């Protein structure tokens, strides 16, 4: 069985300003009535930003110089410099290629770019030049470490190259660490920050979601393979906040976004399989035995009629067929030699990485082994409603812990969860025109980069503004009222790229 001209449908690849009052004098001179920029009670003299890839400026599945220069902390530091802020140093990569090497051997590939002829992401055809054996000298004000979870900030040896092959070190922190046994938090505190941002916790749940919610136990500090156990998260997060504020530092803290709102879960449609009527009839004939087995199981009470209908596999001569997956949430019928198969449903969220395998051949020598049609894809390719509920519940719990810690410490707060959902809902309508577009469509939305997880420079500029607004609310600064927020339209997106 072959499917001709297989192409995805519904991929989606392509698819508060400061108010300045003016008055005119007799000589027609325009006079701004906006107040002068004032830091309020905030002390920006030593600004340190702690977090993960979202803090580092990670964009298009890589870290590179142009992206780092548009990280939200670096954007913020430029505004802080106008009211007493000091220098802001970042562990800049060696190039705008992205990726990493050790002794010239690649360990992480280059960035994505938008192929303008296909309007699809593609991997840059270049060799990374950033080598772990040639690290820049710190200290660094941007302590955003791609891949870091909360507990990684407290882990000695997280920057020790000897631990890299053991999975106990992070190559990005290896470049930054003051000492092989240093911790991320320790290096941040060694700078005696007067002000900080903290945005950490996304990676405590994100990997679980992007891998399709695999089976396993939550990580509790000793073992576990899924997400961070909330009790352990609370313990670690409390220690981080306590350490950051022990010296009297001020700061703004962000919570965890709705991880299911990102383009990674909303680009590949649940029904992207095109099929002509003849092929559909042939495929369906191959599933007759399976479908009849479901009817028998229902007739003897092993499953309900509703579950039998839910599991029935049927293709049509259409551009929009759902694909076949295994689903371990279904009733186990292996005693009847009936596998746990079904087609994807509108309520499923399909991972972005599914797009690279769906419709390909499981066996290159067998044209009938089409993945997602004759050969089911794994449950890891979708998030079911039950898995989505688990993820949302964990995020809600984490965010409750963060809110309590922030309130107890008297810090400023940025609600990243609401911001991301506002992007999805199109609530930034004043920015959704022309060059100021901001949204969540993977290529044209303007907010998220080509990896479907991290933001564009324009997205990070939006975050910088929201951070500055949160500082205004807590420390009586006036970045917004003085017209000192950044114009996000000046920052590039996927269709106005960082690098031409």
Order of alpha helices (4+ residues) and beta strands (2+ residues): beta-beta-beta-alpha-alpha-alpha-beta-beta-beta-beta-beta-alpha-alpha-beta-alpha-alpha-beta-beta-alpha-alpha-alpha-beta-beta-beta-beta-beta-alpha-beta-alpha-alpha
